[in-house]
Amino acid sequence: MHASRPQGPRADVAASYSLHSKTPLPRCAAAPGPNLAEPSEPRPTSFFHFFLLLTSQKLPAQMPIEYTHVRQVGVRPPLYFFERALADLAIRCGRMVPEVKGVRTERSADSEMAWLVTCVVRGSGISPATEEFTIDVMERTWLDGMIRVSQEALARLAFLHPEVVAGTGYQYLGQRDLAGKPVAGAPHADTAHQLHHMEYLLHHTQTQQDRARESERKLRVAARRRVTRLRAKVTSLEALTTQMEATIEELEDDGEDLRKENEALLSDDDDYEDEDFDMEPDTEDEAFINDEDEEPEPLMSEEDPEEPAFVEEDAPPAPEVPVVDLDDF
């Protein structure tokens, strides 16, 4: 993801380009210039536009940026890719040595696009005057961002100063306009437009990489929010489980107290029962008891010897009662 903040008379030219245009780039032909008579709607190309897209936060338009890394290109070793060429071409064009600044925007260890790197290419203060332009990119590391802005600044200087690069090796470099789009330059005698095609491929790859990183960032933010919600839900369920366990223990204690109260009200006769006591009825004992209920006839040998023997005597005859006839009266 890159942006340009041009200043001066060509600022409206940069504003007329769309960084996310899906129109295919022309092959081996210079990009047509904008129609200044009918200016298109300006599109935000400042750092704040892309920073808002990345963070989804509302920031003030003039919010100052405190950079933590500052480096002048090609001044002190070690020199990285494109540094020496960028410093040399800037001096040839009558400009000051470009300055690269960077700041870490995200502090998480697994964060992507965590560095904002800015390359400032100042204009010339003498005639012919040249405008200043700034390139902002988002990369994962400071080194990656510095190399990327150095390459883009080199390509834009070659585009802005064709009279300076003519007749030198810089005229065959891949070139980009102020909006960051590749444009075709002078063909090489042997390789033709191969370097320009490589510039198109590099621009396309960087654009796709920026979009993939932005998509990955959104997915990561959504995943973090989901993890936060799930952790809060787990905490709530753990608290509910603890509460239910305490309730179960309380109910168990109440049940044990009730059992003790019921046992205290029961008789203790069962505690003294013989362990060998048979609860089943004994049929032989019942038969014996039934026999005892009946009075047996006494045997002759069981009669009392002192009691006189009972002798049944003949009863005296009943006296005769005279019959009286009522007719005699």
C-alpha positions in Angstrom: 0.0 0.0 0.0 1.6 3.3 -1.0 0.5 6.9 -1.3 2.0 10.1 -2.6 1.7 13.5 -1.2 3.0 15.7 -4.0 3.2 19.4 -3.5 3.3 22.2 -6.1 1.7 22.6 -9.5 1.5 18.9 -10.2 -0.5 18.1 -7.1 -3.7 18.0 -9.1 -2.1 15.4 -11.5 -1.5 13.0 -8.6 -5.0 13.5 -7.3 -6.6 12.4 -10.6 -5.2 8.9 -10.3 -6.8 6.1 -8.4 -4.5 3.8 -6.5 -7.0 0.9 -6.5 -8.0 1.2 -10.2 -8.7 -2.2 -11.8 -8.0 -0.9 -15.3 -5.2 -2.9 -16.9 -2.0 -1.0 -17.5 -0.9 -0.3 -21.0 1.9 -2.5 -22.5 5.1 -0.8 -23.5 3.4 2.6 -23.9 3.4 5.7 -21.8 0.4 6.3 -19.6 -1.8 9.0 -21.0 -1.7 12.2 -19.1 -4.8 13.5 -17.3 -7.2 15.8 -18.9 -6.6 19.0 -17.0 -9.6 20.7 -18.7 -11.9 18.1 -17.1 -10.3 17.3 -13.8 -11.6 14.2 -12.2 -12.7 14.0 -8.6 -9.7 14.1 -6.3 -9.1 11.0 -4.3 -7.4 11.0 -0.9 -3.8 9.8 -1.3 -2.4 11.0 2.0 -1.0 8.9 4.7 -4.0 9.6 6.9 -6.4 8.0 4.4 -4.5 4.7 4.4 -3.9 4.9 8.1 -7.6 5.2 8.7 -8.2 2.2 6.4 -5.8 0.2 8.4 -6.9 1.1 11.9 -10.6 1.9 11.3 -10.2 4.8 13.7 -11.1 8.5 13.3 -7.9 10.6 13.5 -7.5 14.3 13.2 -6.4 15.4 9.7 -3.4 17.2 11.1 -2.3 14.7 13.6 1.5 14.9 14.0 3.5 11.8 13.5 6.4 11.1 15.9 8.9 9.1 13.9 11.3 6.8 15.8 13.7 6.0 12.9 15.3 8.6 10.6 17.9 8.0 7.9 19.4 10.0 5.1 19.7 7.9 2.0 23.2 6.9 1.0 25.0 8.8 3.7 26.2 6.2 6.2 26.8 2.5 5.8 25.5 0.0 5.6 23.9 0.9 2.3 20.9 -1.1 1.3 19.3 -1.7 -2.1 18.6 1.4 -4.2 20.2 3.8 -1.7 23.3 4.6 -3.6 21.4 5.1 -6.9 18.7 7.2 -5.3 21.2 9.5 -3.6 23.2 9.9 -6.9 20.1 10.6 -9.0 18.7 13.1 -6.5 22.0 15.0 -6.6 22.0 14.9 -10.4 18.4 16.4 -10.4 19.6 19.2 -8.2 17.7 17.9 -5.2 18.8 17.3 -1.6 19.5 13.8 -0.4 16.2 12.1 0.3 15.2 11.3 3.9 13.5 8.1 5.1 11.6 8.1 8.4 9.7 5.3 10.1 7.5 4.5 13.1 5.9 1.4 14.5 2.2 1.5 14.3 1.3 -1.8 15.9 3.0 -3.4 18.9 1.7 -6.9 18.8 4.3 -9.5 17.9 2.3 -11.2 15.1 1.1 -7.9 13.6 1.4 -7.4 9.8 1.9 -4.0 8.2 3.3 -2.7 11.5 5.7 -0.1 10.1 4.8 3.2 8.5 7.8 4.3 6.4 8.0 7.7 4.7 10.4 8.9 2.1 10.7 12.7 1.7 12.3 13.9 -1.6 12.7 17.6 -1.3 12.6 20.0 -4.2 15.3 22.3 -5.5 15.5 25.8 -4.1 17.3 27.1 -7.2 16.1 27.5 -10.8 14.7 25.4 -12.3 12.5 24.8 -9.2 11.3 21.3 -8.6 8.5 20.2 -6.3 8.7 18.1 -3.3 7.0 14.7 -3.1 6.5 12.2 -0.3 6.0 8.5 -0.5 4.3 6.5 2.3 4.2 2.7 2.6 3.1 0.2 5.2 5.4 -2.7 5.7 6.1 -5.3 8.3 9.7 -4.3 9.1 11.6 -1.0 9.0 14.1 -2.5 6.5 11.4 -3.7 4.1 9.8 -0.3 4.1 13.0 1.6 3.6 13.9 -0.5 0.6 10.5 -0.2 -0.9 10.3 3.6 -0.6 13.8 3.9 -2.0 12.9 2.0 -5.1 9.7 3.9 -5.7 11.4 7.2 -5.2 14.1 6.2 -7.7 11.4 5.3 -10.2 9.6 8.6 -9.7 12.7 10.7 -10.1 13.4 9.0 -13.4 9.8 9.9 -14.5 10.0 13.5 -13.3 13.4 14.3 -14.8 13.6 12.7 -18.3 16.1 15.4 -19.4 18.5 14.4 -16.6 18.3 10.7 -17.0 18.6 10.8 -20.8 21.8 9.3 -22.0 22.4 7.6 -18.7 21.6 4.1 -17.3 18.7 5.6 -15.3 16.6 6.1 -18.5 16.1 2.4 -18.7 14.8 2.0 -15.2 11.2 1.2 -14.5 9.4 4.5 -13.9 6.3 5.5 -12.0 4.2 8.6 -12.0 3.2 10.7 -9.0 0.2 8.4 -8.3 2.6 5.4 -8.1 1.5 3.8 -11.4 4.2 2.3 -13.7 4.8 4.0 -17.0 6.9 2.9 -20.0 10.2 4.6 -20.5 12.9 4.5 -23.2 13.5 0.9 -24.5 16.8 -0.7 -24.0 18.8 -1.7 -27.1 19.1 -5.3 -26.0 16.3 -5.9 -23.4 13.7 -3.5 -24.9 11.0 -2.9 -22.3 11.9 -5.8 -20.0 12.7 -3.6 -17.0 9.4 -1.7 -17.5 7.6 -5.0 -17.6 9.3 -5.9 -14.3 8.1 -2.6 -12.9 4.5 -3.5 -13.8 4.9 -6.9 -12.2 6.4 -5.4 -9.1 3.6 -2.8 -8.8 1.0 -5.5 -9.3 2.6 -7.8 -6.7 2.9 -5.0 -4.1 -0.7 -4.0 -4.6 -2.0 -7.6 -4.2 0.3 -7.9 -1.1 -1.2 -4.8 0.4 -4.7 -6.0 -0.2 -3.9 -9.4 1.2 -2.4 -7.9 4.3 -5.4 -5.6 4.8 -7.7 -8.6 4.5 -5.6 -10.6 6.9 -5.6 -7.7 9.4 -9.4 -7.6 9.3 -9.6 -11.3 9.8 -7.2 -11.1 12.7 -9.2 -8.3 14.3 -12.4 -10.3 13.9 -10.7 -13.4 15.4 -9.4 -11.4 18.4 -12.9 -10.1 19.0 -14.3 -13.6 18.8 -11.7 -14.9 21.2 -12.5 -12.1 23.6 -16.3 -12.9 23.4 -15.6 -16.6 23.9 -13.3 -15.9 26.9 -16.0 -13.8 28.5 -18.5 -16.5 27.9 -16.2 -19.1 29.4 -15.7 -16.9 32.5 -19.5 -16.5 32.8 -20.0 -20.3 32.5 -17.3 -21.0 35.1 -19.0 -18.5 37.5 -22.4 -20.3 36.9 -20.8 -23.7 37.4 -19.3 -22.5 40.7 -22.6 -21.1 41.8 -24.4 -24.4 40.9 -21.8 -26.5 42.8 -22.3 -24.3 45.9 -26.1 -24.8 45.6 -25.7 -28.6 45.2 -23.5 -28.7 48.4 -26.0 -26.6 50.3 -28.9 -28.9 49.2 -26.9 -32.0 50.2 -26.3 -30.6 53.6 -30.0 -29.8 54.1 -30.9 -33.3 53.0 -28.5 -34.8 55.5 -30.0 -32.7 58.3 -33.4 -33.9 57.3 -32.4 -37.5 57.4 -30.9 -37.1 60.9 -34.1 -35.5 62.1 -36.2 -38.4 60.7 -33.9 -41.0 62.3 -34.2 -39.2 65.7 -38.0 -39.6 65.5 -38.0 -43.3 64.8 -38.2 -46.0 67.6 -35.0 -47.7 68.7 -36.7 -51.1 69.3 -35.1 -52.4 66.2 -31.7 -51.8 67.7 -32.3 -54.6 70.3 -33.7 -57.3 68.0 -31.8 -60.6 67.9 -29.8 -60.9 64.8 -30.9 -64.5 64.5 -34.6 -63.6 64.8 -36.6 -65.1 61.9 -39.3 -62.8 60.7 -41.1 -65.6 58.9 -43.9 -67.4 60.9 -43.2 -70.9 62.2 -46.0 -73.2 61.1 -45.2 -75.9 63.6 -45.5 -73.4 66.5 -48.8 -72.2 65.2 -50.1 -75.8 65.0 -49.0 -76.4 68.5 -50.7 -73.3 69.8 -53.9 -74.3 68.1 -53.8 -77.7 69.7 -53.5 -76.1 73.1 -56.6 -74.0 72.6 -58.7 -77.1 72.4 -59.6 -78.8 75.8 -58.6 -82.5 75.6 -60.6 -85.1 77.3 -59.2 -86.2 80.7 -57.8 -89.7 80.8 -58.8 -92.2 83.5 -55.4 -92.0 85.0 -55.6 -88.3 85.2 -58.9 -88.3 87.4 -58.6 -87.1 91.0 -58.5 -90.2 93.2 -60.1 -88.4 96.2 -63.1 -87.3 94.3 -66.0 -89.9 94.8 -67.0 -91.8 91.8 -70.0 -90.4 90.2 -72.8 -93.0 90.1 -75.9 -92.2 88.1 -79.0 -93.2 90.1 -82.5 -93.8 88.8 -84.7 -90.8 89.1 -88.0 -91.2 91.2 -91.2 -91.5 89.2 -93.1 -88.3 88.7 -96.4 -88.0 90.7 -99.6 -88.4 88.7 -101.7 -85.2 88.4 -105.4 -85.8 88.3 -107.3 -84.6 85.3 -110.4 -82.5 86.0 -113.2 -82.3 83.6 -114.9 -78.9 83.4 -118.3 -80.3 82.4 -118.7 -81.7 85.9 -119.2 -78.2 87.2 
